[in-house]
Amino acid sequence: MAKIIKINGEILGKDEPMVFSKEYNVLKEEDALEIMYSEIGSKHHVKRAFIKINSIEEVSLEDIKNHSLKKFIEMN
């Protein structure tokens, strides 16, 4: 069964660290990490070594901040 994983972290190596929070609907934590690394690396042109993970947690449906993800899950 899929679960919602929230990843909080920051992108290092820029003038100022950029803080981010991402939520993914995945089967395993490792899948969420792989998608996050791919997504942030692609959008911000940074290598994985410059992405620092501060926390990874499973969140409930009520705690989802991403509106499109929440709507997608409610539809299914």
MOLIN-V643340 format. One record per backbone hydrogen bond with DSSP energy under -0.5 kcal/mol. NH is the residue of the N-H (numbers start at 1). CO is the residue of the C=O. E is the energy in kcal/mol with one decimal. If there is no record, write none. Layout:
nh & co & e
NH & CO & E
NH & CO & E
This chain:
nh & co & e
3 & 26 & -3.2
4 & 59 & -0.5
5 & 3 & -0.6
5 & 24 & -2.7
6 & 57 & -3.4
7 & 22 & -3.1
8 & 55 & -2.6
9 & 20 & -2.2
10 & 52 & -2.5
11 & 18 & -2.7
12 & 10 & -0.6
12 & 50 & -3.6
18 & 11 & -1.7
19 & 17 & -0.6
20 & 9 & -2.7
22 & 7 & -2.7
24 & 5 & -2.4
26 & 3 & -2.3
26 & 24 & -0.8
32 & 28 & -1.4
33 & 29 & -2.2
34 & 30 & -2.2
35 & 31 & -2.3
36 & 32 & -2.6
37 & 33 & -2.8
38 & 34 & -2.1
39 & 35 & -2.9
40 & 36 & -2.8
41 & 37 & -2.2
42 & 38 & -2.0
43 & 39 & -2.4
44 & 40 & -2.7
45 & 41 & -1.0
50 & 47 & -1.9
51 & 48 & -1.8
52 & 10 & -3.0
52 & 50 & -0.6
53 & 51 & -0.5
54 & 8 & -2.6
54 & 52 & -0.6
55 & 8 & -2.0
57 & 6 & -2.4
59 & 4 & -2.2
63 & 60 & -1.0
64 & 61 & -1.0
67 & 65 & -0.8
70 & 66 & -2.3
71 & 67 & -2.5
72 & 68 & -2.1
73 & 69 & -2.3
74 & 70 & -2.3
75 & 71 & -1.7
76 & 72 & -1.0
